[in-house]
Amino acid sequence: MAATERVVVLMSSEQKAQLQSRARAAHLSLADYVRRKALDEDATLEALLQELSASTAQARQALERTLTHLQAEREQRAKDIESLRAQLRAEYSQLNPEQLPSLLAPLHS
């Protein structure tokens, strides 16, 4: 595409020198360097935004899976605790109070 339009940009002499130096390092004319930077940055930012959006969605999915897993584990632990409590109540109800000292004695040895 042939360049037919002109854009005037005001800047300090230091800024122009910096752009000229960067253009030389990239083996480009100042006009080509400025044109590429001005037009490519939008594409680069758009690509970065798309990548960020995709990684955010992946992270959200991973967090949802983790939270679901943790909730399932929490519910299972609550069931296990309640089952153990019921078991202990059943065993305790069968204890003879007179046997309690002999059952606890090994714990104090």
C-alpha positions in Angstrom: 0.0 0.0 0.0 1.5 3.3 -1.1 1.8 6.0 1.6 -0.3 9.0 0.5 -1.1 10.8 3.7 1.1 12.7 6.1 0.9 12.8 9.9 2.8 15.5 11.7 3.8 14.6 15.2 5.5 17.2 17.5 8.2 16.0 19.9 11.4 17.1 21.6 14.7 16.7 19.7 15.7 14.1 22.4 12.6 12.1 21.6 13.2 12.3 17.8 16.9 11.2 18.4 15.7 8.3 20.4 13.3 7.2 17.7 15.9 7.6 15.0 18.3 5.5 17.1 15.7 2.8 17.5 14.8 2.9 13.8 18.5 2.4 12.9 18.8 -0.5 15.3 15.8 -2.1 13.6 17.3 -1.3 10.2 14.2 0.8 9.3 13.6 4.3 8.2 12.2 6.6 10.8 8.9 6.7 9.0 8.7 2.9 8.7 9.7 2.4 12.3 7.0 4.9 13.6 4.4 3.4 11.3 5.1 -0.2 12.4 5.2 0.8 16.0 2.0 2.8 15.8 0.0 0.2 13.9 1.5 -3.0 15.5 1.0 -1.9 19.1 -2.8 -2.2 18.7 -2.4 -5.7 17.3 0.0 -6.6 20.0 -2.2 -5.3 22.7 -5.2 -7.1 21.2 -3.3 -10.3 21.1 -2.2 -9.8 24.7 -5.7 -9.1 25.8 -7.0 -12.2 24.0 -4.3 -14.3 25.7 -5.1 -12.7 29.1 -8.8 -13.4 28.6 -8.1 -17.1 27.7 -5.8 -17.6 30.6 -8.3 -15.9 33.0 -11.0 -18.3 31.7 -8.7 -21.3 32.3 -7.8 -20.1 35.7 -11.4 -19.6 36.6 -12.2 -23.1 35.4 -9.3 -24.5 37.5 -10.5 -22.6 40.6 -14.1 -23.8 40.1 -12.9 -27.4 39.8 -10.7 -27.0 42.9 -13.6 -25.4 44.9 -15.9 -28.2 43.8 -13.4 -30.8 44.9 -12.8 -29.1 48.2 -16.5 -28.8 48.9 -16.9 -32.5 48.1 -14.0 -33.4 50.5 -15.5 -31.1 53.2 -18.9 -32.8 52.9 -17.3 -36.3 53.0 -15.3 -35.3 56.1 -18.5 -34.1 57.8 -20.1 -37.4 57.0 -17.1 -39.3 58.3 -17.1 -37.3 61.6 -20.8 -37.9 62.1 -20.3 -41.6 61.4 -17.5 -41.7 64.0 -19.5 -39.8 66.5 -22.4 -42.3 66.1 -20.0 -45.2 66.4 -18.5 -43.7 69.6 -21.9 -43.0 71.1 -22.9 -46.6 70.4 -19.7 -48.0 71.9 -19.9 -45.6 74.9 -23.5 -46.7 75.6 -22.3 -50.3 75.9 -19.6 -49.5 78.4 -19.9 -50.6 82.0 -19.0 -47.6 84.2 -17.1 -49.9 86.5 -14.8 -50.9 83.7 -13.8 -47.4 82.8 -10.8 -47.1 85.1 -9.3 -50.3 83.8 -9.8 -49.2 80.2 -8.2 -45.8 80.8 -5.2 -47.2 82.8 -3.1 -48.0 79.7 -3.4 -44.3 78.7 -1.8 -43.1 81.9 1.1 -45.6 81.8 
